[in-house]
Amino acid sequence: AMAALRRPSGGGLRKAPQDGRLEEINKEFLCDPKFSNEKDLEEKLAVFKEKYMEFDLNNQGEIDLMSVKRMMEKLGAPKTHLELKKMISEVTGGVSDTISYQDFVNMMLGKRSAVLKLVMMFEGKANESNQKPSGPPPERDIASLP
C-alpha cells in the first residue's frame, strides 16, 4: 500500500505526455510557411495548448462531445446535444466527431468563424478583464483582506 502514497494525485501524470505531444505539433505549426506571417505565433500556440488541455480530453487526447459540453457548462453557456455536434463539425469540417489539436489550432488561426472559436476568444477576453497582471499573485497582507 505504500507505493500508492507516492503516486501524484489528479490528472498531472496523464497530462505530461499530452503536453509533449502538443508541443511537437506546435513546432510543426511554427515551421509552417502558411503561418509564417502570423504575429506572435509562438505565444499564441502556447495559449492554444493550455486552452486545449483545459478541455477534459477523451482518452485519445482529443476534444469530444462530452469535453465541449463540460467546457460550455463551465463557461455558463450550456448547449444542447445538437448545438454541440454542430460546433464540432464546424471545426472539423464534418469529417470527425472529435476535435484534434491540429483542428483546434487551425480553427483558432483560421479566418473562418466558428462558434467554439468565438467562445474561446470570449473566454480569453473575460479572463483578461478580471485577471491581475500575470505572474505570481502579490502577497496579501491582513489589512487588504475583505
CNS distance restraints for C-alpha pairs under 8 A (distance, minus, plus):
assign (resid   1 and name CA) (resid   5 and name CA) 7.33 0.50 0.50
assign (resid   2 and name CA) (resid   6 and name CA) 7.38 0.50 0.50
assign (resid   3 and name CA) (resid   7 and name CA) 7.12 0.50 0.50
assign (resid   8 and name CA) (resid  12 and name CA) 7.14 0.50 0.50
assign (resid   8 and name CA) (resid  13 and name CA) 7.02 0.50 0.50
assign (resid  11 and name CA) (resid  15 and name CA) 6.18 0.50 0.50
assign (resid  12 and name CA) (resid  16 and name CA) 6.62 0.50 0.50
assign (resid  13 and name CA) (resid  17 and name CA) 7.95 0.50 0.50
assign (resid  14 and name CA) (resid  18 and name CA) 7.08 0.50 0.50
assign (resid  15 and name CA) (resid  19 and name CA) 6.00 0.50 0.50
assign (resid  15 and name CA) (resid  53 and name CA) 7.68 0.50 0.50
assign (resid  16 and name CA) (resid  20 and name CA) 6.55 0.50 0.50
assign (resid  17 and name CA) (resid  21 and name CA) 6.22 0.50 0.50
assign (resid  18 and name CA) (resid  22 and name CA) 6.24 0.50 0.50
assign (resid  18 and name CA) (resid  61 and name CA) 6.91 0.50 0.50
assign (resid  19 and name CA) (resid  23 and name CA) 6.07 0.50 0.50
assign (resid  19 and name CA) (resid  49 and name CA) 7.78 0.50 0.50
assign (resid  19 and name CA) (resid  53 and name CA) 7.91 0.50 0.50
assign (resid  20 and name CA) (resid  24 and name CA) 6.34 0.50 0.50
assign (resid  21 and name CA) (resid  25 and name CA) 6.52 0.50 0.50
assign (resid  22 and name CA) (resid  26 and name CA) 6.09 0.50 0.50
assign (resid  22 and name CA) (resid  49 and name CA) 6.59 0.50 0.50
assign (resid  22 and name CA) (resid 101 and name CA) 7.15 0.50 0.50
assign (resid  23 and name CA) (resid  27 and name CA) 6.37 0.50 0.50
assign (resid  23 and name CA) (resid  49 and name CA) 7.76 0.50 0.50
assign (resid  24 and name CA) (resid  28 and name CA) 6.58 0.50 0.50
assign (resid  25 and name CA) (resid  29 and name CA) 6.43 0.50 0.50
assign (resid  25 and name CA) (resid 101 and name CA) 7.93 0.50 0.50
assign (resid  25 and name CA) (resid 102 and name CA) 7.35 0.50 0.50
assign (resid  26 and name CA) (resid  30 and name CA) 6.20 0.50 0.50
assign (resid  26 and name CA) (resid  42 and name CA) 8.00 0.50 0.50
assign (resid  26 and name CA) (resid  45 and name CA) 6.17 0.50 0.50
assign (resid  26 and name CA) (resid  46 and name CA) 7.91 0.50 0.50
assign (resid  27 and name CA) (resid  31 and name CA) 6.36 0.50 0.50
assign (resid  28 and name CA) (resid  32 and name CA) 6.19 0.50 0.50
assign (resid  29 and name CA) (resid  35 and name CA) 7.12 0.50 0.50
assign (resid  30 and name CA) (resid  35 and name CA) 7.22 0.50 0.50
assign (resid  30 and name CA) (resid  36 and name CA) 7.25 0.50 0.50
assign (resid  30 and name CA) (resid  41 and name CA) 7.03 0.50 0.50
assign (resid  30 and name CA) (resid  42 and name CA) 6.97 0.50 0.50
assign (resid  31 and name CA) (resid  36 and name CA) 7.44 0.50 0.50
assign (resid  32 and name CA) (resid  36 and name CA) 6.50 0.50 0.50
assign (resid  35 and name CA) (resid  41 and name CA) 7.81 0.50 0.50
assign (resid  40 and name CA) (resid  44 and name CA) 6.16 0.50 0.50
assign (resid  41 and name CA) (resid  45 and name CA) 6.02 0.50 0.50
assign (resid  42 and name CA) (resid  46 and name CA) 6.27 0.50 0.50
assign (resid  43 and name CA) (resid  47 and name CA) 6.35 0.50 0.50
assign (resid  44 and name CA) (resid  48 and name CA) 6.14 0.50 0.50
assign (resid  45 and name CA) (resid  49 and name CA) 6.06 0.50 0.50
assign (resid  45 and name CA) (resid 105 and name CA) 7.57 0.50 0.50
assign (resid  46 and name CA) (resid  50 and name CA) 6.46 0.50 0.50
assign (resid  47 and name CA) (resid  51 and name CA) 6.14 0.50 0.50
assign (resid  48 and name CA) (resid  52 and name CA) 5.90 0.50 0.50
assign (resid  48 and name CA) (resid 104 and name CA) 7.96 0.50 0.50
assign (resid  48 and name CA) (resid 105 and name CA) 6.78 0.50 0.50
assign (resid  48 and name CA) (resid 108 and name CA) 7.89 0.50 0.50
assign (resid  49 and name CA) (resid  53 and name CA) 6.18 0.50 0.50
assign (resid  50 and name CA) (resid  54 and name CA) 6.21 0.50 0.50
assign (resid  51 and name CA) (resid  55 and name CA) 6.99 0.50 0.50
assign (resid  52 and name CA) (resid  63 and name CA) 7.93 0.50 0.50
assign (resid  52 and name CA) (resid 101 and name CA) 7.11 0.50 0.50
assign (resid  52 and name CA) (resid 104 and name CA) 7.60 0.50 0.50
assign (resid  53 and name CA) (resid  57 and name CA) 7.02 0.50 0.50
assign (resid  55 and name CA) (resid  63 and name CA) 6.76 0.50 0.50
assign (resid  55 and name CA) (resid  67 and name CA) 5.69 0.50 0.50
assign (resid  55 and name CA) (resid  68 and name CA) 7.09 0.50 0.50
assign (resid  55 and name CA) (resid  70 and name CA) 7.84 0.50 0.50
assign (resid  55 and name CA) (resid  71 and name CA) 6.24 0.50 0.50
assign (resid  56 and name CA) (resid  63 and name CA) 7.34 0.50 0.50
assign (resid  56 and name CA) (resid  67 and name CA) 5.07 0.50 0.50
assign (resid  56 and name CA) (resid  70 and name CA) 7.53 0.50 0.50
assign (resid  56 and name CA) (resid  71 and name CA) 7.76 0.50 0.50
assign (resid  57 and name CA) (resid  61 and name CA) 5.29 0.50 0.50
assign (resid  57 and name CA) (resid  62 and name CA) 5.35 0.50 0.50
assign (resid  57 and name CA) (resid  63 and name CA) 5.06 0.50 0.50
assign (resid  57 and name CA) (resid  64 and name CA) 6.94 0.50 0.50
assign (resid  57 and name CA) (resid  67 and name CA) 5.94 0.50 0.50
assign (resid  58 and name CA) (resid  62 and name CA) 5.66 0.50 0.50
assign (resid  58 and name CA) (resid  63 and name CA) 6.28 0.50 0.50
assign (resid  58 and name CA) (resid  64 and name CA) 6.35 0.50 0.50
assign (resid  58 and name CA) (resid  67 and name CA) 7.23 0.50 0.50
assign (resid  61 and name CA) (resid 100 and name CA) 7.75 0.50 0.50
assign (resid  62 and name CA) (resid  98 and name CA) 6.09 0.50 0.50
assign (resid  62 and name CA) (resid  99 and name CA) 5.69 0.50 0.50
assign (resid  62 and name CA) (resid 100 and name CA) 5.05 0.50 0.50
assign (resid  62 and name CA) (resid 101 and name CA) 6.88 0.50 0.50
assign (resid  63 and name CA) (resid  67 and name CA) 5.61 0.50 0.50
assign (resid  63 and name CA) (resid  68 and name CA) 6.77 0.50 0.50
assign (resid  63 and name CA) (resid  98 and name CA) 5.38 0.50 0.50
assign (resid  63 and name CA) (resid  99 and name CA) 4.89 0.50 0.50
assign (resid  63 and name CA) (resid 100 and name CA) 6.53 0.50 0.50
assign (resid  64 and name CA) (resid  68 and name CA) 6.43 0.50 0.50
assign (resid  64 and name CA) (resid  97 and name CA) 6.64 0.50 0.50
assign (resid  64 and name CA) (resid  98 and name CA) 4.45 0.50 0.50
assign (resid  64 and name CA) (resid  99 and name CA) 6.41 0.50 0.50
assign (resid  65 and name CA) (resid  69 and name CA) 6.04 0.50 0.50
assign (resid  65 and name CA) (resid  84 and name CA) 6.51 0.50 0.50
assign (resid  65 and name CA) (resid  85 and name CA) 6.90 0.50 0.50
assign (resid  65 and name CA) (resid  88 and name CA) 7.52 0.50 0.50
assign (resid  65 and name CA) (resid  97 and name CA) 7.36 0.50 0.50
assign (resid  65 and name CA) (resid  98 and name CA) 6.96 0.50 0.50
assign (resid  66 and name CA) (resid  70 and name CA) 6.11 0.50 0.50
assign (resid  67 and name CA) (resid  71 and name CA) 6.13 0.50 0.50
assign (resid  68 and name CA) (resid  72 and name CA) 6.04 0.50 0.50
assign (resid  68 and name CA) (resid  84 and name CA) 6.96 0.50 0.50
assign (resid  69 and name CA) (resid  73 and name CA) 6.24 0.50 0.50
assign (resid  69 and name CA) (resid  78 and name CA) 6.89 0.50 0.50
assign (resid  69 and name CA) (resid  79 and name CA) 6.79 0.50 0.50
assign (resid  69 and name CA) (resid  84 and name CA) 6.82 0.50 0.50
assign (resid  70 and name CA) (resid  74 and name CA) 6.01 0.50 0.50
assign (resid  71 and name CA) (resid  75 and name CA) 6.24 0.50 0.50
assign (resid  72 and name CA) (resid  76 and name CA) 6.25 0.50 0.50
assign (resid  72 and name CA) (resid  77 and name CA) 5.12 0.50 0.50
assign (resid  72 and name CA) (resid  78 and name CA) 5.09 0.50 0.50
assign (resid  72 and name CA) (resid  79 and name CA) 6.80 0.50 0.50
assign (resid  73 and name CA) (resid  77 and name CA) 5.49 0.50 0.50
assign (resid  73 and name CA) (resid  78 and name CA) 4.56 0.50 0.50
assign (resid  73 and name CA) (resid  79 and name CA) 7.70 0.50 0.50
assign (resid  75 and name CA) (resid 123 and name CA) 7.59 0.50 0.50
assign (resid  79 and name CA) (resid  83 and name CA) 5.87 0.50 0.50
assign (resid  79 and name CA) (resid  84 and name CA) 6.17 0.50 0.50
assign (resid  80 and name CA) (resid  84 and name CA) 6.22 0.50 0.50
assign (resid  81 and name CA) (resid  85 and name CA) 6.24 0.50 0.50
assign (resid  82 and name CA) (resid  86 and name CA) 6.24 0.50 0.50
assign (resid  83 and name CA) (resid  87 and name CA) 6.13 0.50 0.50
assign (resid  84 and name CA) (resid  88 and name CA) 6.29 0.50 0.50
assign (resid  85 and name CA) (resid  89 and name CA) 6.19 0.50 0.50
assign (resid  85 and name CA) (resid  97 and name CA) 7.41 0.50 0.50
assign (resid  86 and name CA) (resid  90 and name CA) 6.05 0.50 0.50
assign (resid  87 and name CA) (resid  91 and name CA) 6.70 0.50 0.50
assign (resid  87 and name CA) (resid 114 and name CA) 7.11 0.50 0.50
assign (resid  87 and name CA) (resid 115 and name CA) 5.98 0.50 0.50
assign (resid  87 and name CA) (resid 116 and name CA) 6.15 0.50 0.50
assign (resid  88 and name CA) (resid  92 and name CA) 6.25 0.50 0.50
assign (resid  88 and name CA) (resid  94 and name CA) 7.56 0.50 0.50
assign (resid  88 and name CA) (resid  97 and name CA) 6.39 0.50 0.50
assign (resid  88 and name CA) (resid  98 and name CA) 6.86 0.50 0.50
assign (resid  88 and name CA) (resid  99 and name CA) 6.67 0.50 0.50
assign (resid  88 and name CA) (resid 116 and name CA) 7.88 0.50 0.50
assign (resid  89 and name CA) (resid  93 and name CA) 5.24 0.50 0.50
assign (resid  89 and name CA) (resid  94 and name CA) 4.13 0.50 0.50
assign (resid  89 and name CA) (resid  95 and name CA) 7.11 0.50 0.50
assign (resid  89 and name CA) (resid  96 and name CA) 7.02 0.50 0.50
assign (resid  89 and name CA) (resid  97 and name CA) 6.72 0.50 0.50
assign (resid  90 and name CA) (resid  94 and name CA) 6.63 0.50 0.50
assign (resid  90 and name CA) (resid 114 and name CA) 6.10 0.50 0.50
assign (resid  90 and name CA) (resid 115 and name CA) 7.81 0.50 0.50
assign (resid  91 and name CA) (resid  99 and name CA) 7.09 0.50 0.50
assign (resid  91 and name CA) (resid 103 and name CA) 6.42 0.50 0.50
assign (resid  91 and name CA) (resid 104 and name CA) 7.16 0.50 0.50
assign (resid  91 and name CA) (resid 107 and name CA) 6.17 0.50 0.50
assign (resid  91 and name CA) (resid 114 and name CA) 6.66 0.50 0.50
assign (resid  91 and name CA) (resid 116 and name CA) 7.79 0.50 0.50
assign (resid  92 and name CA) (resid  96 and name CA) 5.93 0.50 0.50
assign (resid  92 and name CA) (resid  97 and name CA) 7.58 0.50 0.50
assign (resid  92 and name CA) (resid  98 and name CA) 7.72 0.50 0.50
assign (resid  92 and name CA) (resid  99 and name CA) 6.38 0.50 0.50
assign (resid  92 and name CA) (resid 103 and name CA) 6.15 0.50 0.50
assign (resid  99 and name CA) (resid 103 and name CA) 5.84 0.50 0.50
assign (resid  99 and name CA) (resid 104 and name CA) 6.45 0.50 0.50
assign (resid 100 and name CA) (resid 104 and name CA) 6.25 0.50 0.50
assign (resid 101 and name CA) (resid 105 and name CA) 6.19 0.50 0.50
assign (resid 102 and name CA) (resid 106 and name CA) 6.02 0.50 0.50
assign (resid 103 and name CA) (resid 107 and name CA) 6.03 0.50 0.50
assign (resid 104 and name CA) (resid 108 and name CA) 6.25 0.50 0.50
assign (resid 105 and name CA) (resid 109 and name CA) 6.03 0.50 0.50
assign (resid 106 and name CA) (resid 110 and name CA) 5.47 0.50 0.50
assign (resid 107 and name CA) (resid 111 and name CA) 7.87 0.50 0.50
assign (resid 107 and name CA) (resid 112 and name CA) 7.27 0.50 0.50
assign (resid 107 and name CA) (resid 113 and name CA) 7.99 0.50 0.50
assign (resid 107 and name CA) (resid 114 and name CA) 7.37 0.50 0.50
assign (resid 107 and name CA) (resid 117 and name CA) 6.72 0.50 0.50
assign (resid 108 and name CA) (resid 117 and name CA) 6.04 0.50 0.50
assign (resid 113 and name CA) (resid 117 and name CA) 6.69 0.50 0.50
assign (resid 113 and name CA) (resid 118 and name CA) 7.17 0.50 0.50
assign (resid 114 and name CA) (resid 118 and name CA) 6.35 0.50 0.50
assign (resid 115 and name CA) (resid 119 and name CA) 6.20 0.50 0.50
assign (resid 116 and name CA) (resid 120 and name CA) 6.17 0.50 0.50
assign (resid 117 and name CA) (resid 121 and name CA) 6.12 0.50 0.50
assign (resid 118 and name CA) (resid 122 and name CA) 5.92 0.50 0.50
assign (resid 119 and name CA) (resid 123 and name CA) 5.96 0.50 0.50
assign (resid 120 and name CA) (resid 124 and name CA) 6.07 0.50 0.50
assign (resid 121 and name CA) (resid 125 and name CA) 6.22 0.50 0.50
assign (resid 122 and name CA) (resid 126 and name CA) 6.04 0.50 0.50
assign (resid 123 and name CA) (resid 127 and name CA) 6.05 0.50 0.50
assign (resid 124 and name CA) (resid 128 and name CA) 6.17 0.50 0.50
assign (resid 125 and name CA) (resid 129 and name CA) 6.20 0.50 0.50
assign (resid 126 and name CA) (resid 130 and name CA) 6.57 0.50 0.50
assign (resid 127 and name CA) (resid 131 and name CA) 5.89 0.50 0.50
assign (resid 128 and name CA) (resid 132 and name CA) 7.91 0.50 0.50
assign (resid 132 and name CA) (resid 137 and name CA) 7.80 0.50 0.50
assign (resid 140 and name CA) (resid 144 and name CA) 6.45 0.50 0.50
assign (resid 140 and name CA) (resid 145 and name CA) 7.28 0.50 0.50
assign (resid 141 and name CA) (resid 145 and name CA) 7.05 0.50 0.50
